[in-house]
């Protein structure tokens, strides 16, 4: 539930930060990608490889 909420917040904040901070599109995409990689990393660290990946 928290992961979906985080992605929803990014979907709202991305365009707002693009305007307010004058971010280019690739920097906005990089920010979203970095958050997504962090989510994947936390997901993999909370479950074992045998139950999640195999």
C-alpha positions in Angstrom: 0.0 0.0 0.0 2.8 2.4 0.9 4.6 1.8 -2.4 1.5 2.6 -4.5 1.0 5.8 -2.4 4.6 6.8 -3.0 4.2 6.4 -6.8 1.0 8.4 -6.7 2.8 11.2 -4.8 5.5 11.1 -7.4 3.0 11.4 -10.2 1.6 14.5 -8.5 4.9 16.0 -7.4 6.8 15.4 -10.6 5.1 18.0 -12.7 5.0 20.4 -9.8 8.7 20.1 -9.3 9.2 20.4 -13.0 7.6 23.9 -12.9 8.8 25.2 -9.5 12.4 24.0 -9.7 12.7 24.4 -13.5 13.7 20.7 -13.8 14.4 19.4 -17.3 12.4 16.3 -18.3 15.3 14.0 -18.0 16.0 15.2 -14.4 12.4 14.6 -13.5 12.6 11.1 -15.0 15.8 10.5 -13.2 14.2 11.4 -9.9 11.3 9.1 -10.5 13.7 6.3 -11.5 15.8 6.7 -8.4 12.8 6.5 -6.2 11.6 3.4 -8.1 15.0 1.7 -7.7 14.9 2.5 -4.0 11.5 0.8 -3.7 12.7 -2.3 -5.6 15.7 -2.4 -3.3 13.6 -2.3 -0.2 11.3 -4.9 -1.5 14.1 -7.3 -2.2 15.7 -6.7 1.1 12.5 -7.5 3.0 11.9 -10.9 1.4 14.1 -13.8 0.8 15.2 -14.7 -2.7 13.7 -18.1 -2.5 10.2 -16.9 -1.8 10.1 -13.9 -4.1 12.3 -14.7 -7.0 12.2 -18.5 -7.4 
